[in-house]
């Protein structure tokens, strides 16, 4: 288990600067290589593919459970056999450690 996956999200109401691109790259190295920092370095994104709708929705439900426990919610694009997950911290208009903590937890969801 990644050290990030063992952490908990911290409340973020703004007032702190977002991670720099260099800081984001350091955190990125601690999660699955399937995650990518967006061009503007304000979000991380990963695309998941599934065999069918049932498996897609099982994953989305597991991800929603993680999001609710951590009180940090991703943007999702969901279709029949895919889910695109984007994490950003809206309160600071960029990346925070919380985004990487949640990504590390999502990495632990079994893909069926």
C-alpha positions in Angstrom: 0.0 0.0 0.0 1.3 3.4 -0.9 2.0 5.7 2.0 -0.4 8.2 0.5 -3.2 5.6 0.6 -2.7 5.4 4.4 -3.3 9.1 4.9 -6.5 11.0 5.3 -7.7 14.0 3.4 -7.4 17.3 5.3 -10.2 19.9 5.1 -9.4 22.6 2.6 -11.3 25.8 2.5 -8.8 27.7 0.4 -6.2 30.1 1.5 -3.3 27.9 0.6 -1.4 27.8 -2.6 -1.9 24.9 -5.0 1.0 22.5 -5.5 3.6 23.6 -8.0 4.2 21.4 -11.0 7.4 20.1 -9.4 5.6 19.2 -6.2 2.8 17.5 -8.2 5.4 15.4 -10.0 6.8 14.2 -6.7 3.4 13.1 -5.5 2.7 11.6 -8.9 5.6 9.2 -8.5 3.9 7.7 -5.5 0.7 6.6 -7.3 0.0 4.4 -10.3 1.8 5.4 -13.5 -1.7 5.5 -15.1 -2.4 8.9 -13.5 -1.3 12.0 -15.4 -1.0 15.6 -14.4 -3.0 17.8 -16.8 -1.3 20.3 -19.1 -2.1 23.2 -16.7 -0.9 21.2 -13.7 -4.2 21.9 -11.9 -5.5 18.4 -11.9 -4.7 14.7 -12.2 -6.5 12.3 -14.4 -6.8 8.6 -15.0 -8.9 6.6 -17.5 -10.3 3.2 -16.6 -11.8 0.7 -19.0 -14.2 -2.1 -18.2 -15.8 -5.1 -20.0 -19.3 -3.9 -19.4 -21.7 -1.5 -17.6 -22.0 -3.6 -14.5 -18.2 -3.6 -13.9 -18.1 0.2 -14.6 -20.8 1.0 -12.1 -19.3 -1.3 -9.5 -16.1 0.7 -9.8 -17.9 4.0 -9.7 -19.8 2.9 -6.5 -16.6 1.9 -4.8 -14.9 5.2 -5.8 -18.0 7.1 -4.5 -17.5 5.4 -1.2 -13.9 6.5 -1.0 -14.9 10.0 -2.0 -17.5 10.2 0.8 -15.2 8.9 3.5 -12.5 11.3 2.5 -14.9 14.2 1.8 -13.0 14.9 -1.4 -14.9 14.3 -4.6 -13.6 13.8 -8.1 -15.1 14.8 -11.4 -16.2 11.7 -13.3 -17.0 11.0 -16.9 -18.9 7.6 -17.0 -20.1 5.6 -19.9 -21.0 2.0 -20.7 -17.4 0.6 -20.3 -15.3 3.5 -19.1 -14.8 5.9 -16.2 -12.5 9.0 -16.5 -11.5 10.3 -13.0 -10.2 13.8 -12.5 -9.1 15.1 -9.1 -8.5 18.8 -8.4 -9.0 20.8 -5.3 -11.7 23.3 -6.3 -11.2 25.6 -3.3 -7.6 26.4 -4.4 -8.1 26.0 -8.1 -5.3 23.5 -8.4 -3.8 20.4 -6.9 -3.4 19.6 -3.2 -2.1 16.6 -1.4 -5.7 15.5 -1.0 -5.9 14.8 -4.7 -3.0 12.4 -4.5 -4.3 10.7 -1.3 -7.6 9.9 -3.0 -5.9 8.8 -6.2 -3.8 6.4 -4.1 -6.9 5.0 -2.5 -8.6 4.6 -5.9 -5.6 2.6 -7.1 -6.5 0.1 -4.4 -10.0 -0.6 -5.8 -10.0 -4.0 -7.3 -10.8 -3.8 -11.1 -13.1 -6.7 -11.9 
